[in-house]
């Protein structure tokens, strides 16, 4: 793929607000990880062993068969679930302790990949699987048109994602904080009025390529720790590697997720042949800002509008997002080297700028900051920007790529360890 190199613009040092978020995320989440390590080490160790064993087997993509009645509609076809219709499949709560609530999500729309979900049972001090049941979901909702077949095709009867919410005080409300799908995409947000926008990805391989290897989340183990922390363990899988995942969620006006991955390569990593193989990505939509329609001050549409990188020597680089002007132009690609922290920011918070798209509330879309990165293998951070002419595209990707050759591990004690803090803030 031919690319155009974008020239980043050097600007001023890290602002106090973001610096405060970094320090706060670091102090809270490192303490939480240390405090829960003993209770989860056995399960995480077994997931690491499973990931290592998987990495030594041929890759099985476990691609779901198409189900036209429940997958996204194509073109102007009304058959299939659009995003709003999929949202009507609200299932019953699988957990509610008056602090945390959880809801499993079925296959539908872009949530196609099967996700094995386990919920911690304190009475037995063990995890129990969450079973799929068609009666748990409102497949007959009147706003789903045309109506879905009854019974639902067998190929659509499984779980694909989980939503996690939290009781907020003053005023009391129950906002959703996190979404994780078997497709390897997640969404994190802070308390209202913040809303989901830019997504995070549990790994990348071949960003923007026709044969992109989309990283999957195969298993997820869920455990409330206390009134401020929630623990997640998981199994991540793709053609390039398998990995064990440990994460600690803390909700708030600026919610945080501390993530650790123990990665086991399936085949040798040769950097010269791998422009984007790594443990983390951010995906966002950028369609229009004020430059696109200068005569219409109400016509902006984007989840984020700028990328910022901070370095250990105090440098700060900021680059407004932009896309090629012509659909035939290649994507824009820039490499920012080994950054200490980076973010995709929604900086324009004026609702009047998005008035043509008022129902989707772009002014309150979340900004995502990646900080406290620790990696056992050198890495760099890239920014990929491609053309789009509609509102639904994920045409912006920020990704961490490994920057040194590596071989598959000889044992479960080897592998690549990568950790970071994800902060969702306004």
PyMOL commands that set and color helices and strands:
alter all, ss='L'
color gray80, all
select helices_A, chain A and resi 16-55+83-87+134-136+154-156+271-273+351-360+362-364
alter helices_A, ss='H'
color red, helices_A
select strands_A, chain A and resi 4-5+9-10+95-96+100-106+116-121+126-129+159-166+176-181+185-188+199-201+204-205+216-224+230-237+241-250+255-265+277-278+280-284+286-288+301-302+306-310+316-320+332-335+341-345+367-375+379-385+396-402+416-425
alter strands_A, ss='S'
color yellow, strands_A
deselect
rebuild
show_as cartoon
